[in-house]
Amino acid sequence: MGHLHRGGVLAAVLALVLTATAAPPAAGTTPDRYRNPASARYADTFADPVVVRGDDGLWYAFGTSDPLWEGERRAHRVPIARSADLVDWTYVGDAFGPDQRPSWAASGAMLWAPDVRRVAGRWVMYVTVTDTTVSGDTFNTAIGAATAPTPAGPWTFADAPVVAPRPGGGGGYLWTIDPSQFTDVDGRNYLYYGSYYGGVSVTELSADGLRAVGAPTLVAIDNKFEGSYVVRRDGWYHLFASTANCCAGPATGYSVQVGRSRSPRGPFVDRDGQRLDVSRAGGTPVLTQNGNRWIGTGHNAVLTDLSGQDWIVYHAIDRADPYLDEPFGINERPMLLDRLDWVDGWPTVNAGAGPSDGPRPAPVTTGRLDARFDSADLAGWRGEGAWRVADGQVIGTGALTSRTGVGGDVRAEADLRLTGRDAAGLRLGRVDVRVGDGRLTAREDGGAAASAPLPGGLDLADVHNLAVEVRGRQLVAELSPARLGDQLAVVTLELARPAAGPLALLASGTAGFDNVSLARLYRPVRHTVAAPAIGPLLRGWSDEFTDGLDPAWRWVRRNPSATVADGELRWPVEPTDLVGTGNTAGVLLRDAPAGDYVAETKVTLDLGEDTVRNYQQAGMIAYVDDDRFARLAQVAIWNTRQVEYGYELPYAGQPVYGGSIVGTPATTTWLRLAHHVDPVTGEHEFRAGSSRDGVHWTWGAVWTFPADTTPRIGLVAQGGAQPPLTASFDYLRFYR
């Protein structure tokens, strides 16, 4: 959720706000378009968002405890918004009243980063509690839980923390924040939690989801990751985690990276095979800023619309309006929503294009069939057996067939509950998909069948979601607690012919159905947007360091220890820095060509691993002056080694620095800055890339410079003198 922002909240915000009420929005047609921020109608800021679909078929968003509006200056205690279509949202109140907190929480405790799930037949909210009674430390964080019959509440705190405060070996308490729950196919519940001080861990939970049991496992290293969220897809567990600083105002570079594993306990590795729990931690970028208005894009959750398309919900900062009220106060982080694509098994936002700013096709929230059973009228259905509507669901035995037919690629869904050894499910034309007898089974009339076991002890009297997708002749069915990417069983069946015919509800014994839908199946994205193109080498602008230092170079604070010999620029790392007002570091610069180009360097810096060597670094820089620059370098950040893309700019009379994280560094790392001039604004956009071998590249964030500046490109080696270390640069090249 981002730790640096929160000190300002604790000092500046009063905890207050009574739960409000509002009539629920009605289901209707799906809007054709939407635009970010999704929270614009009900809040100026709505950080650390998570979205679930309730039993009423409506969508509920939960955010961290901040004021919602400019000038409000009072914190909402986990605000809740509701929507029928994921586009038009209404604030409906707060989960907790001003004096409502766990018995073990200190009186001034804040509630951050909620995660809401269905566990053991009820809704459970996991939430960070910032201050407890275990000590006088005001940041002895813990994970609490509250339960409710519906996402709208009423919410009641459990008597004990799920994860108690954890003393840190280096003093204070480990950051036990940013919870995210996950239920595995064997029915075991897990909780992911943690942040920069202590790393991200996972622990098993009790069956009711309210107690940590057993020993936790570290899955993502400290000083790099927080804000975790896990989705299971195609047998892989995908760990989404945010990295860098959430809350540096106009220099915020928060972003989302991912690793995957065959186990919920890891190890998680990125697309290049780099682990997330080691000093040179990996992480494949999922979401990062692209040069439009949105920066600091992070702390995500995932949801699925009725067509089967995944969406990512997250917060971001408008770089033109970074603070809620005054400069350097609460960072204004509205909720954004964007399409999440899976390409070659890896998630990426908008096919790799990043956050959207402008009209976009909206999520699908209604379909050919959208049955909520809010009235006793069963018009459009034909019953075989006994069927009736009660308590907002249809209950019966036999078959209830819709006049809506199945044809083409479709997704059907239903929330269902049944008792004893009864079975229930959906029929799509000639295919039955049923839950019962301890299994999820798909069977084609006169054809093949496939099944998967359900977790032992699963109580099907609780509501579960059954979703069935048919694409061509392949059928995939899954059962989950609440359609949040944590399936209890998945079945795949190759059909003899495409599914066609009516959609029916099936029950042997008595079963209840709700939120029955049939929608056209989404079309998956097969390819990502192109990476920056690398054209011919611009020899007149480049330097291979083969014959001394080219006369085109200019120093800012010349370092006489930097020498050129044998095709290398060798530069002892300086005990200096550019960040803030010190401005003591040397910078070696040269002019850049006009228009679009890519600058590249190859730098060797032996930072070792695991040890603390703050903040030795070397790399490339786009530089206007000492208070406006973008620095791309491999760097030691405490025990980790990262490729940081830092940015400093003047704001409200002082320099502000933040950063984003790109790829994983090696001892020798290749770095690129791809420069593009925005044809509308004239801004200079610099996108960062890094590589461990000079062949395979990871592309990250974009930082922008005003149109009236002339950035030069250069090299730096700075951040600390101990132990003595020399950076070696092979070249600086420009490509058109």
KOLTOR-934425 format. One record per residue (C-alpha): residue in one letter; z, x, y. Coordinates in steps of 0.5 Angstrom, whole numbers, plus 500, padded with zeros to 3 digits. Layout:
<recs>
AZXY;...
</recs>
This chain:
<recs>
M500500500;G500506504;H507509506;L506512513;H505505517;R511502514;G516506518;G513503525;V514496521;L522497520;A523499527;A519494530;V519488527;L524482526;A524479519;L523471520;V519465518;L520459515;T516457509;A510452512;T507446509;A499444509;A495439505;P491443500;P483444501;A479440497;A474442492;G467442495;T460445495;T460453495;P458456502;D452460502;R454465506;Y461469508;R462475513;N468479513;P474479515;A475474510;S482473513;A479472520;R481464521;Y489465519;A491472520;D489478525;T492482519;F493481512;A495488508;D495489501;P492483499;V492480492;V488473490;V489469484;R486462482;G492457481;D492451476;D490446481;G483450481;L484453488;W485460490;Y491463493;A492470497;F498474498;G499479503;T505484505;S510482510;D507483517;P506479523;L500475522;W497475529;E497479535;G503478540;E507475534;R512480533;R515477527;A514479520;H512474515;R515475508;V509475503;P505470507;I500466503;A493463504;R489458500;S482456499;A477452495;D471457496;L474464497;V471463504;D475458508;W482460508;T488456511;Y495459512;V500455508;G507459509;D511464506;A513465499;F520467502;G525465508;P528469513;D534470509;Q531470502;R532476498;P534479491;S542480491;W541487490;A537488496;A539491503;S540486509;G534489512;A529490506;M522489507;L517486502;W511489501;A505489496;P505483492;D502482485;V502475482;R500474475;R501468470;V506471465;A510467459;G508460462;R510461469;W507465475;V511472477;M510475483;Y512483483;V514486490;T516492493;V523492496;T524497501;D531498501;T537496496;T544497496;V544503491;S545508496;G545509504;D538511504;T534506507;F528507503;N531507496;T525503494;A525498488;I520493484;G523486484;A520480481;A520472483;T518466479;A515460481;P511454477;T505454482;P502460486;A505456492;G512456490;P517455490;W519462489;T526465486;F528472485;A530475479;D537477479;A535485477;P530489479;V524490474;V524498476;A530500480;P530506485;R529513482;P532519485;G527524487;G528531484;G526534491;G531529495;G531522497;Y528517492;L521517489;W517511492;T517506487;I512501491;D505498490;P507494483;S501491479;Q502488472;F497488466;T497484459;D494488454;V490485448;D496485443;G500481448;R504487451;N506487458;Y505493463;L507494470;Y504500474;Y507502480;G508508485;S505512490;Y505519493;Y512521492;G513521485;G505519483;V503512479;S507511473;V506505468;T512502464;E512496458;L515490460;S519485456;A516479454;D518475460;G515480465;L522481468;R525488465;A522495464;V523497457;G522504454;A520510458;P514510463;T508514463;L505518469;V498516469;A496518476;I499525480;D503524486;N501526493;K494523491;F494516489;E498509490;G496502490;S494501483;Y490495479;V488495472;V482491469;R480491462;R472491461;D468493455;G474496451;W476501457;Y482500462;H480502469;L485504474;F483503481;A488507486;S488508493;T488515496;A489518503;N493515509;C493508509;C495507517;A492513521;G489507526;P482509528;A482516524;T484512517;G480514511;Y484510506;S479509500;V479506493;Q477511487;V477509479;G479513472;R478509466;S482510459;R482507452;S489506453;P493502458;R497509458;G492513460;P490519460;F485516465;V479520467;D473519472;R466519471;D465527471;G471527466;Q476529471;R483527469;L487523475;D494526473;V493533474;S493538480;R485538481;A486530480;G479526479;G477520481;T470516482;P469513489;V469505488;L470503496;T470508502;Q467507509;N460507511;G459508518;N460500520;R466498524;W470498517;I475504516;G481505511;T478501506;G483500500;H489497496;N485493492;A485487487;V480484483;L478477482;T472473478;D468467481;L465462477;S459465476;G462471472;Q461476478;D467480480;W469481487;I474486490;V479484495;Y482489500;H484491507;A481495512;I481497519;D476495525;R476502528;A475499535;D481495534;P486499530;Y493496532;L496489532;D499490539;E500496542;P497503540;F501507535;G504501533;I503496526;N496498524;E491492524;R489491517;P485484515;M483482508;L476483506;L472481500;D466484497;R462484491;L464489486;D458491481;W459495475;V453500474;D453504467;G460502466;W463504473;P465499478;T462500485;V462496492;N456492494;A452497489;G455503492;A453501500;G461500501;P464494506;S460489509;D460487516;G455481517;P453475513;R453476505;P452471499;A458468498;P462467491;V460462487;T466457487;T463451484;G457450479;R453445475;L460442473;D466442476;A471438473;R478438476;F481431473;D484429479;S483422478;A483417472;D475416472;L472420466;A465418469;G460423467;W463424460;R462421453;G469421449;E469421441;G476420439;A482419444;W482422451;R486420457;V487423464;A494425466;D498430470;G491433473;Q488434466;V484431461;I488430454;G485428448;T483430441;G476430438;A470431443;L469430450;T462431452;S459432459;R452429461;T451436464;G447440459;V447448458;G441451459;G439458461;D444464462;V451460464;R458461464;A463456462;E470456463;A476451462;D484452463;L487449456;R493448453;L495446446;T501446441;G502448434;R496449429;D492445433;A485448436;A481447442;G475450446;L468449448;R462447445;L455450449;G449446445;R450449438;V455454439;D463452438;V468457441;R475455439;V482458440;G487456434;D490459428;G491465431;R484467433;L479466438;T472464434;A465463436;R461460431;E453458432;D451451428;G448454421;G448461424;A453467425;A460467427;A465472430;S472472431;A478476434;P486476433;L490473438;P497477440;G502475435;G507470438;L502467443;D504461446;L498456447;A502451450;D502455456;V496455460;H490460458;N483461461;L477460456;A471463459;V464463455;E458467458;V451466455;R446471457;G439470453;R442470446;Q448474447;L455470448;V461473450;A468469450;E475471452;L481468453;S486471458;P493469462;A489467469;R482470469;L485477472;G481482468;D487482462;Q484479456;L488477450;A482477446;V474478447;V469476442;T461477442;L456474438;E449475438;L445468437;A439466433;R437462439;P439461446;A444456447;A442449450;G445442450;P451439452;L457442454;A463439451;L471440450;L473440443;A480439440;S483438433;G490435434;T492434442;A490439447;G489439455;F484441459;D483443466;N478446471;V472445467;S466449470;L459450468;A455455473;R449459473;L451466470;Y451472475;R445477475;P448484474;V446490479;R443495475;H442501480;T446503486;V444505493;A440512493;A445518495;P443521502;A436525500;I435532500;G429534503;P426541505;L430547507;L430548514;R430556514;G430557521;W437553522;S440556516;D444563514;E444566507;F449572510;T444577507;D444581514;G450580518;L452574522;D446571525;P446571532;A445563533;W453563531;R458562536;W466563535;V471558538;R477563537;R474569534;N477572528;P475579527;S478579520;A472575518;T466579515;V459579512;A457583507;D453583500;G451576502;E458573503;L462571509;R469573507;W474570511;P482571510;V485564511;E488563517;P496561519;T493556524;D490549524;L486544529;V490538528;G494535534;T495539540;G496546537;N488548537;T490555534;A484556529;G478559529;V472555528;L465559527;L459554529;R452554530;D447548533;A444543529;P437540528;A436534532;G435527528;D437526520;Y439532516;V444535511;A448541512;E451545505;T455550504;K458554498;V465556498;T470560493;L477559495;D482560489;L488556491;G490556483;E494549481;D500545481;T504550486;V505548493;R501552498;N500547504;Y495547507;Q491552505;Q483550506;A476552507;G470548508;M465546513;I466542520;A462537524;Y465539531;V465537538;D471540541;D478541539;D480534539;R474531536;F471534529;A470532522;R473537517;L470537510;A474542506;Q477544499;V485544500;A492545497;I496538499;W503540496;N502540488;T494538488;R488540490;Q483536493;V477535497;E479532504;Y474529509;G479529515;Y477526522;E481527529;L479524535;P482522542;Y486515542;A490513548;G491519551;Q493523545;P489526539;V490522532;Y488525525;G487522519;G482523513;S479521506;I478524500;V471525496;G471529490;T475534485;P474541488;A473547483;T475554485;T468554487;T466548491;W459546494;L460541500;R455537504;L455533511;A449528511;H448527518;H444520521;V443517527;D444510528;P438507531;V442501534;T448505537;G446512537;E452514534;H452520529;E454518522;F456524518;R457522510;A461527506;G459530499;S462535494;S460538488;R463542482;D457545480;G452544486;V448539481;H452533480;W455530487;T460525489;W459522496;G465519500;A466517507;V463516513;W466519520;T462517526;F461521533;P459517540;A452517542;D453521548;T456527544;T452533541;P456535534;R455542532;I456544525;G461550523;L465553518;V473554517;A478557513;Q485555516;G492552514;G497557512;A497565510;Q502565504;P500567499;P494571502;L488568501;T480570502;A475564503;S468566501;F462563503;D455564500;Y451560506;L450555510;R444551509;F440545513;Y435541510;R431535513;
</recs>
